[in-house]
Each structure stands twice: as C-alpha cells, then as structure tokens.
C-alpha cells in the first residue's frame, strides 16, 4: 500500500480515514469496501455512490451549441 506524502509516493502499512491510498492490485475494484462495511456512514453510499467529480459546460453563444454537442459526441 502506498500514500502520497510531502510530494512523494511512499510505502505504508497504515491508512487513516480521508487519506488517498494507492493499492497496486488488480483484485480491488471501484466501490469495494476496505475494512468493516458496517462502519460505513450510510449503506446508500456503497450501493449508489456519489460521483467524485462533477462538471458542467455550456456554449458561450447559442450559435455554438451544435458545435459543442458534436464535439462531446
């Protein structure tokens, strides 16, 4: 297991809540629970997780709308 620390990626045996952890393994998948699942704040977070990143875009002018939609598809 590795964590970012002071601008470097370092090995560690311990991670704390809120830390970013790098697990070099193909056996871990998105939304896997590491640790005790009964200690999660809400079961819904595990079944329907919130996106980590959200963004929205809009054309500057109405005339650019079609070009933007084409670019996104």
Wavefront OBJ file of the C-alpha trace (Angstrom):
o trace
v 0.000 0.000 0.000
v 1.250 3.474 -0.814
v 0.183 7.018 0.066
v 1.180 10.441 -1.214
v 3.310 12.246 1.366
v 5.223 15.519 1.009
v 5.194 15.331 -2.791
v 6.294 11.684 -2.967
v 4.587 8.293 -3.047
v 5.694 6.264 -0.020
v 5.007 2.730 1.216
v 2.942 2.321 4.372
v 1.117 -0.370 6.322
v -1.453 2.021 7.788
v -4.003 4.370 6.250
v -6.354 6.727 8.051
v -9.860 7.974 7.160
v -9.751 10.594 4.438
v -6.340 9.591 3.098
v -5.777 8.741 -0.545
v -4.403 5.212 -0.809
v -2.768 3.510 -3.784
v -3.259 -0.244 -3.863
v -1.170 -1.900 -6.572
v -3.565 -4.805 -7.112
v -5.973 -5.965 -9.789
v -8.189 -7.599 -7.152
v -9.625 -4.298 -5.859
v -12.464 -2.741 -7.835
v -14.305 0.562 -7.718
v -16.647 0.784 -4.688
v -15.042 -2.166 -2.887
v -15.136 -1.656 0.862
v -11.805 -1.999 2.617
v -12.395 -2.748 6.261
v -15.679 -3.182 8.089
v -18.706 -2.354 5.856
v -20.951 -1.988 8.925
v -18.988 1.126 9.886
v -19.903 2.995 6.705
v -21.960 6.127 7.452
v -24.773 5.089 5.119
v -25.448 1.926 3.161
v -26.664 4.018 0.205
v -23.154 5.416 -0.352
v -21.955 1.934 -1.138
v -24.878 0.968 -3.390
v -25.230 4.302 -5.212
v -22.020 6.276 -4.676
v -21.879 9.981 -5.420
v -19.612 10.960 -8.308
v -16.135 12.024 -7.274
v -16.081 14.815 -9.833
v -18.848 16.821 -11.429
v -18.615 19.389 -14.163
v -20.899 21.294 -16.449
v -20.249 23.004 -19.739
v -22.240 25.400 -21.863
v -21.618 27.163 -25.165
v -20.717 30.843 -24.945
v -23.356 31.636 -27.543
v -26.461 29.834 -28.803
v -24.828 29.550 -32.221
v -22.032 27.393 -30.741
v -24.432 24.867 -29.216
v -24.428 22.483 -32.200
v -20.620 22.507 -32.445
v -20.346 21.775 -28.712
v -22.760 18.838 -28.927
v -20.849 17.435 -31.911
v -17.567 17.725 -30.031
v -18.989 15.951 -26.987
v -20.340 13.041 -29.009
l 1 2 3 4 5 6 7 8 9 10 11 12 13 14 15 16 17 18 19 20 21 22 23 24 25 26 27 28 29 30 31 32 33 34 35 36 37 38 39 40 41 42 43 44 45 46 47 48 49 50 51 52 53 54 55 56 57 58 59 60 61 62 63 64 65 66 67 68 69 70 71 72 73
